[in-house]
Amino acid sequence: MLRLGDTDWQVLHTPGHTAGHLALWQPDNQLLVVGDALSFCAPHPKHWQPN
């Protein structure tokens, strides 16, 4: 967890373009902060599962 102000964020390891890439998830507001891709629609769940 990462606390920013009065909000807790979960740090997610999301390797892809770089090995150390990460994203921040704020579960209370269901907000995902990413560094290189933004979308208003969620990918199909099969893309979230390990191979």
Secondary structure, 3 states (H helix, E strand, C coil): CEEECCEEEEEEECCCCCCCCEEEEECCCCEEECCCCCCCCCCCHHHHCCC
